[in-house]
Amino acid sequence: MKIFQIAPAWMDTPPKNHGGTEWVIANLITGLSSLGHDVTLFATEQSHVRGKLKYVFWKSFLEQGIDWNMSLPALIHYFEAFKIASKYDIVHAHLSSETDMIIMPFLAELTRKRIPNIMTVHSRWPFDRHSSTDEMFLKLYANKIFAVDISASMHKTLPRQFRDGVFVHNSLDITKMKFNPKAGTYLTWLGKIIPEKGTVEAIKTAKKTGEQFIFAGVVDKYLETSVRYFKDKVKPLIDGDQIQYLGPADLKLKNKLLGGAKAFLNPISWHEPFGMVILESMACGTPVISYNYGAVSELIVNNKTGYLVRGQGGILKAIKKIDSIDRRDCREHVANNFSPQAAALKYLEIYLKEISYHQRSTSKKIKPSHNGHHKPIFRYPQPVLKLESPN
């Protein structure tokens, strides 16, 4: 099958120091390629994945100093991508940030032309926090788009205007994460430094225990909330001894930081759509202690790969018994449930369904086809249709 993946251009795929969506796309391409499919990615020239690569921009937008709110570069990126979309058996685009909503009219046009396509939604609605045009986008285009969410929790919030709708968990290429069977001596945290991800709460909890806390993450210079939060709330807590900040983390540092910790603290205050860093920590063998918001309970096996708790008191109790977690169980849980091949098989079922749908469709206006309220899938592993061999 010839599969066209269209990634956002804000970061490379995969990114160097941070990012979630782009790693998810890279992992999916790994899974699809390993199953013998011909995958082409439209991203940036500095992207590196299995399969073919097409691009219009050499460097990612953030590396070029382009602000998140600037839509014209994104328009060029997506316009050039969709110009060649008809050459493929299925087009798979990804909605992650505000300007990515540009893909919706392009996907709707593909549907009008009966070219199979789907969209994975990587963040929660609403997306447009400036001009508030989400409802207009949904009204004009959503019923022509098959939308995929990344967790069951997030799936409950998918706008009903989309055609059908399913969820597929993100995957992690476990070969990129180094397993450490021996627990370290410090607590850790990793992510974008913003209030809802709980950086300050994690630091203050570590201070109460007297444990060393070593963390890393990105201060998003294009996001005022991130810059102000780090300057006013996080930085004053860093002493360079008990509390150490390592800055942004590339894959090498991420492995060292996560693998060397005794526990990952995740005191989030929002409904996390997924939580890739949770998988990365467990893949390195380090259990996760987290507040039970969003998709967290879909990732952590309570009392086996970590602990789902309430409040700071719950985290403190979990830290005391963290040695009862077998680090091998953490790694095996990720390998058995979140592999690129598992995600690829689920997406292949969706692709085949969409190809069949567009082959059956007529020139009449396509209408939504809800079967209940966004039923999740899947029953697999064998696709119901014969797959085309890659060229």
C-alpha positions in Angstrom: 0.0 0.0 0.0 1.3 3.5 -0.8 0.8 5.6 2.3 1.3 9.4 2.5 1.9 10.8 5.9 1.7 14.6 6.3 3.4 15.9 9.4 3.3 19.5 10.8 6.5 21.4 10.0 6.9 23.1 13.4 9.5 20.6 14.3 11.5 17.9 12.4 10.1 14.4 12.4 11.3 13.2 14.8 12.4 16.3 16.7 15.8 16.8 18.3 15.0 17.9 21.8 11.3 17.8 22.4 7.9 17.2 20.8 5.4 14.4 21.0 3.4 14.4 17.7 6.4 14.2 15.5 7.8 11.2 17.5 4.4 9.5 17.2 4.4 10.0 13.4 8.0 8.7 13.2 7.1 5.6 15.2 4.0 4.9 13.1 6.1 5.1 9.9 8.5 2.6 11.5 5.6 0.2 12.1 4.1 0.6 8.7 7.4 0.2 6.9 8.3 -2.9 9.0 5.0 -4.5 7.7 6.2 -3.9 4.1 4.3 -0.8 3.1 5.5 2.0 0.9 5.4 5.1 3.2 6.2 8.7 2.1 6.5 11.4 4.7 5.9 15.1 3.9 7.8 17.1 6.6 11.1 19.1 6.7 14.3 18.2 4.9 16.0 17.6 8.3 13.5 14.9 9.2 14.8 11.3 9.3 12.4 8.3 9.1 12.1 5.0 7.4 10.7 5.4 4.0 10.7 8.3 1.5 10.8 12.0 2.4 9.3 15.0 0.7 9.4 18.6 1.8 9.3 22.3 0.9 11.1 23.7 4.0 14.6 22.8 4.9 14.4 23.7 8.6 11.5 23.4 10.9 9.5 26.5 11.6 10.7 26.8 15.3 14.3 26.6 14.2 13.7 29.4 11.7 12.3 31.6 14.5 8.7 31.4 13.2 6.1 32.1 15.9 3.4 29.4 16.6 0.7 31.8 15.5 2.1 32.5 12.0 -0.1 30.6 9.6 1.4 31.5 6.1 4.4 29.2 6.4 2.0 26.4 7.5 -0.2 27.2 4.5 2.7 26.8 2.1 3.8 23.6 3.7 0.3 22.0 3.5 -0.6 23.4 0.1 2.6 21.7 -1.4 1.9 18.5 0.4 -1.7 18.2 -0.8 -0.7 19.0 -4.4 0.7 15.4 -4.6 -1.8 13.7 -2.3 -3.7 12.0 -5.2 -0.7 9.8 -6.0 -1.2 7.6 -2.9 -3.6 4.9 -1.8 -4.3 6.7 1.5 -3.5 10.2 2.9 -2.9 10.5 6.6 -2.6 14.0 8.0 -2.0 15.1 11.6 -3.7 17.9 13.6 -1.6 19.0 16.6 -1.4 22.8 16.9 -3.6 25.7 15.9 -2.3 26.4 12.4 -2.6 22.7 11.6 -6.4 23.2 11.2 -5.4 24.4 7.7 -5.4 20.7 6.7 -9.2 20.3 7.2 -10.4 22.0 4.0 -7.7 20.1 2.1 -8.9 16.8 3.5 -12.5 17.7 2.8 -11.6 18.4 -0.8 -9.9 15.0 -1.1 -13.1 13.4 0.2 -15.1 15.3 -2.4 -12.8 13.8 -5.0 -13.1 10.3 -3.4 -9.4 10.2 -2.5 -9.1 8.1 0.7 -7.9 10.2 3.7 -7.9 10.3 7.5 -6.8 12.8 10.2 -5.3 12.0 13.6 -6.1 14.6 16.3 -3.2 14.9 18.7 -4.5 17.6 21.0 -7.8 18.6 22.7 -10.4 20.9 21.2 -10.7 23.8 20.8 -7.6 24.5 18.7 -8.1 28.1 17.6 -7.6 30.2 20.7 -7.3 33.5 18.9 -10.0 33.9 16.3 -12.3 31.1 17.7 -13.1 29.7 14.3 -13.3 26.0 15.4 -17.0 25.9 15.0 -16.8 27.2 11.5 -14.1 24.6 10.5 -16.3 21.9 12.1 -19.4 23.1 10.3 -17.8 23.4 6.9 -15.4 20.4 6.8 -15.8 17.9 9.7 -18.5 15.7 8.2 -16.1 14.9 5.3 -13.2 13.8 7.5 -12.6 10.5 9.3 -11.0 11.6 12.6 -8.8 9.4 14.8 -8.0 10.3 18.5 -5.0 9.1 20.4 -6.8 7.8 23.6 -10.2 6.6 24.8 -10.2 9.6 27.3 -9.6 12.1 24.5 -12.0 10.3 22.2 -14.9 11.3 24.5 -14.3 14.9 23.6 -14.2 14.4 19.8 -16.7 16.8 18.2 -19.7 14.9 16.8 -19.5 16.6 13.5 -16.7 14.3 12.3 -17.6 11.3 10.2 -17.4 8.1 12.2 -14.4 8.5 14.6 -12.1 6.0 16.4 -9.1 6.1 18.7 -5.6 4.5 18.3 -3.0 4.7 21.1 0.3 6.3 20.2 3.3 4.0 19.9 6.9 4.0 21.0 9.9 2.5 19.3 11.3 0.7 22.3 14.6 0.1 20.5 15.3 3.9 21.0 14.9 3.6 24.8 17.7 2.1 26.9 16.5 -0.2 29.7 18.1 0.2 33.1 17.2 -2.7 35.4 18.6 -0.9 38.4 16.8 1.9 40.1 18.6 5.2 40.5 18.8 7.5 43.5 16.9 10.5 42.3 13.4 11.5 41.2 12.8 13.0 37.8 10.4 14.9 35.5 10.6 15.7 31.8 8.4 17.7 29.4 7.4 21.2 28.2 7.7 23.5 31.1 4.1 24.8 31.5 1.8 25.0 34.5 -0.6 22.1 33.6 2.3 19.6 33.4 3.1 20.1 37.0 6.8 21.0 37.0 6.5 23.1 40.2 4.4 20.5 42.0 7.0 17.8 41.2 9.8 19.9 42.5 8.0 20.8 45.7 7.1 17.2 46.3 10.7 16.1 45.9 11.8 18.9 48.3 9.4 17.4 51.0 11.0 14.0 50.6 14.5 15.3 50.8 15.2 13.3 47.6 17.4 14.7 44.9 15.3 15.8 41.9 16.9 16.1 38.4 14.7 17.2 35.6 14.8 18.4 32.0 12.5 20.1 29.5 11.8 22.9 27.1 10.9 26.5 27.9 8.9 27.4 24.9 10.2 30.9 24.0 7.2 31.4 21.7 4.7 30.8 24.5 4.6 33.6 27.1 3.0 31.3 29.7 5.9 28.9 29.5 8.5 31.7 29.7 6.8 33.4 32.6 6.2 30.1 34.5 9.8 29.1 34.3 11.1 32.5 35.3 8.7 33.2 38.2 7.9 29.7 39.5 10.4 27.1 38.4 13.8 28.8 38.4 13.6 30.1 42.0 13.3 26.5 43.1 16.5 25.3 41.3 19.5 25.2 43.6 21.9 23.1 41.5 22.2 20.5 44.3 19.0 18.9 45.4 17.1 20.4 42.5 18.9 20.3 39.2 17.7 21.4 35.8 19.5 20.0 32.7 17.7 22.1 30.0 16.2 20.6 26.8 16.8 16.8 26.4 17.8 15.1 23.2 17.3 11.3 22.9 20.7 10.5 24.6 20.1 12.8 27.6 16.5 11.6 27.8 17.6 7.9 28.1 20.2 8.8 30.7 17.8 11.0 32.8 14.8 8.6 32.7 16.8 5.4 33.0 18.8 6.6 35.9 15.8 7.7 38.0 14.0 5.7 40.8 10.6 7.3 39.8 9.1 9.7 37.4 6.7 12.2 39.0 3.7 13.3 36.9 1.5 15.7 38.9 -0.4 17.0 35.9 -3.4 19.3 36.4 -5.1 18.8 33.1 -6.7 16.0 31.1 -3.6 14.8 29.2 -4.6 13.6 25.7 -1.9 10.8 25.9 1.5 11.3 27.6 4.4 10.0 25.6 6.9 10.7 28.3 5.1 8.1 30.5 5.8 5.4 27.9 9.4 6.6 27.5 10.0 6.5 31.3 8.5 3.0 31.6 10.4 1.8 28.6 13.6 2.8 30.4 12.4 0.8 33.4 11.4 3.7 35.6 7.9 3.6 37.1 5.6 6.6 36.9 3.7 8.2 39.8 0.9 10.3 38.4 -2.4 12.1 39.1 -5.2 10.2 37.4 -6.2 12.7 34.7 -6.9 12.2 31.0 -5.4 9.1 29.4 -3.0 8.3 32.2 -4.9 5.3 33.4 -4.7 3.9 29.9 -0.9 3.9 30.0 0.0 3.0 33.6 -1.0 -0.3 35.2 -1.6 0.8 38.8 0.6 -1.0 41.3 2.6 -2.7 38.5 4.2 -0.1 36.3 3.6 2.8 38.6 0.9 4.4 40.8 -2.2 6.4 40.1 -2.7 8.8 43.1 -4.5 11.8 44.3 -2.7 14.9 45.7 0.7 15.4 47.0 0.1 13.0 49.9 -0.6 10.2 47.4 2.7 10.9 45.6 4.6 10.9 48.9 3.2 7.5 49.9 3.9 6.1 46.4 7.5 7.2 46.6 8.0 5.2 49.8 6.9 2.0 48.1 8.4 2.5 44.7 11.0 -0.2 45.2 8.1 -2.8 45.0 7.7 -2.1 41.3 9.6 -4.5 39.0 11.3 -2.4 36.4 11.1 -5.2 33.9 7.3 -5.1 34.1 7.5 -1.4 33.1 9.5 -2.2 30.0 7.5 -5.3 29.0 4.2 -3.4 29.4 5.3 -0.8 26.8 6.8 -3.4 24.5 3.6 -5.6 24.6 1.0 -2.8 24.3 2.4 0.2 22.5 4.7 -1.0 19.8 4.9 0.7 16.4 3.7 -2.6 14.8 0.6 -2.7 17.0 -0.4 0.9 16.1 0.4 0.2 12.4 -2.0 -2.8 12.4 -4.8 -0.7 13.8 -4.2 2.1 11.3 -4.1 -0.4 8.5 -7.5 -1.5 9.4 -8.7 2.1 9.3 -6.9 2.7 5.9 -8.6 -0.3 4.4 -12.0 0.8 5.7 -11.5 4.2 4.2 -10.3 2.9 0.9 -13.4 0.7 0.7 -15.6 3.6 1.8 -14.4 5.9 -1.0 -14.6 3.1 -3.6 -18.3 2.6 -2.6 -19.1 6.3 -2.5 -21.0 8.1 -5.3 -20.8 11.6 -6.5 -23.6 12.5 -4.1 -22.8 14.5 -1.0 -21.2 12.4 1.6 -23.0 12.4 5.0 -21.9 11.5 8.5 -22.3 7.9 9.4 -22.3 7.6 13.1 -22.8 4.1 14.6 -23.7 5.1 18.1 -21.4 7.7 19.7 -17.9 7.3 18.3 -17.4 3.6 19.0 -13.8 2.6 19.6 -12.2 -0.2 17.6 -10.6 -2.8 17.0 -10.9 -6.5 16.3 -7.8 -7.5 14.4 -4.9 -8.6 13.7 -5.8 -9.7 10.1 -7.1 -7.0 7.8 -10.2 -8.0 5.9 -8.9 -6.9 2.5 -5.8 -8.0 0.6 -3.1 -5.4 0.8 -1.2 -4.2 -2.3 2.5 -5.0 -2.3 4.7 -1.9 -2.1 6.2 -0.8 -5.4 
